[in-house]
Amino acid sequence: MYRFSRPTMMGMAPFFKVTVFEQEHFQGKCQEFTSECCNIQQCGFDNIRSIRVQSGAWVGYEHHDFQGQQFILERGEYPRWDSYCGNLSYHVERFLSFRPIYCADHQNSRIMIFECENSLGHSAKLCEDYPSLQAMGWGGTEVVCMSAHTFVCYEFPGYKGRQYIMECERHNGAYQHWRNWGSHSQTPQIQSIRRIQQ
């Protein structure tokens, strides 16, 4: 487990706390974390199968070193893989690393989406949650480029499918190509977007 703090605008470090369990429904070996873990197996776990988020917003990853499918983890309980996966068609029971999302600010979140690489083409500025981009008037299913504060984007309407966490602390908030979204990105298809809850 790695511990570090980051200053906020008020000069105080935000508080993050999560408890992970090796078995579903909060059973088996457990450990509390207040900072990132790049490989749960180095802590003596085989895998994470359930999780309780006591404070802060977190992002979990399918593989160690923050690689693979991303899972947004906000305050609450996640008793098994399908409670955080958001995509029943992409069955993921593997969960090996996680980290806090330091720049989550629900009240001031904003995102600019573009239809072409390098911030070109039709664009839209979003400050709210959108369960369907097409319903708000976005022409297609593709979003190629983004400039983000802190949002989670989903492959399908209704906040379903693969999740992509967009943060101002990653890529300076500018995602010039959909391949910047994460090591698991397969397509520029984004059909719903919402702010991250802290």
N, C-alpha and C positions, 0 to 999 in steps of 0.2 A: 504494500500500500504506500502510495506517495502522498505526502501532505504538503500543501503550500496554500498561501492565501493571496488574493488579489485585492488591491484597494478599489473601493467604489468612489463615486463622486463625493460622498459624505466622509470619506476617509476611513470607513470601516469595511472590513471584509464581509461579504455575504455569508450566511450560514447554510450549509448543505449537509443533509443527513439521509442516508439510505441504508437499509438492511437487506442483505441478499441471503437466499436460502438455496441449498443444493437440491432440495426436493420440491415438488409441487405442493401447493396449499400450505406454505410456510412450515414445512417439516424438514428434518435433517439438520445438518451442519449449517450454522448461520454466522454472519459477521457484519458488523456495522462499519460504514465508511463515511468519511466527511470530505473526501477528495477523490480524484480519479484512480482507477485501477486499470492498468493496461493489459493485464493477463490474470484472470481469476484463478487459473491453474497454479500460478506461483504462490497463491495463498492457500493451497491445499484442497481446492474445490475441483471437481470434475467438470461442472457446468453450473449455471444459475438457472433454476427452474421456477422460482417465484421471488418476488421483490416487494418491499414496502418502502415507499418514498415518504419520509417524514417532513422534509423541507427542501425547497429548491427544485429547479427543473434539471433533469438529467437526460443524457442520450446514451442508450445502450447499443452495443455492436455485436453482430453475429460472431466475429472472430477477434482474436487478440490484437493488440496494437491499434484499436479503433478502426478496424476494417470490416467490410461486408455490410449486410443489411443494417440499417439504422432503426432504432426504436425510441420514440419520445416517451419519457417517463416523467409525469407530473405528479404532484402530491396525491397519494392514494395507494391502494393495494392492487397487486398484480399476481393472482394466485397460480396462473399457468401461462404458457406461451401465447395462447390466443387472446389473452387480455391486454397484451402490449403490442402484439404483432401487427394488427390493423389490416391483415391480408391473409384470409383463409386459403387463397389459392397458392400462396407461397409459404408452405409449411416450414417454419423455422423454430426448432426447439433448442438451437444452439445460441448461447449468450455468454460471451467470454470477456468482454471489456466494457467499461462505462466511464463517463466523465460528467461533471457538472456543466451546465450552460450558464456561464457567468453574465452574459449580456442580455438575458431575458428581461423584457420590460413591457408587459402587456399593454399598459396605457399609452406608450409612445412608439409602439411597433409600426413599421411601414415597410413596404416592399414595392419595387418597380419591376414589372415583368416586361419582357421583350420577345418578339417573335423571331428575331434573328440574332446570330452571334454578335459579340462586341457591341451590345446595346443599340442595335439597329432595328429598323422596321417598326411596325405598330407597337405601341407600349401602353401600359396602364399603371397607375399608382394606386396601391391598395393599403388601407389602414384598418380594415375590418376583417372578420372571418368570412370566407366564401365557400360554402359547401359545393357550389358548382360554378366554375368559371364561365362555362357556356351560358348559364342562366343569367349571368351579369353582363353578357354581351361579348365575351372573348370569343373570337371566331373559330379557332380550331382547338385541338387537344394539346398542341405543343407549346411549351414555354422554353425557349432556348437559353435565354440570358436573364439574370436577375441581379438586382442591387437590393440587399436586404438588411434589415435591422435584426430581428429574430422571429422567424416563422417556421412552421412545419408544413411542407407541401406533400400532397398525396397524388398517387398515380391515377386514381379514379374519383368520381364524385362521391360526396357523402363521407369524406375522410377515410377512404378505403385504399388498399393497395400499398405498394412500397412507399416508405416515408423518406423524405429528404429534409434534413435540418439545415436551414439557412441562417447563418449568424454573421453579425458585423465583425466578430473577432476572427473569422476564417476568410481567407482571400480578401481581406479588408472589406468584407461585405459585398464584393463584386464577383459574381459568378459569370464570367464571360462566355462560358460554354457549358452545356448540360453535363459534360464529363467531369466538371469540377464539383458536382453535387456530392460525390462520394464514390468509393471504390466499387459499389454495387450498382451504380446507375446503368441502366440498360437502354433507356429511351428518354427523349425529352418530353414525354407525355406527363403533364400535370393538369389535373382537373378539379382539385380543391386545395384551398390554402387556409390556414388558420394561425392565429397568434399563439405563442407558447405561454402557458399559465405558469406563473412563478409561485 
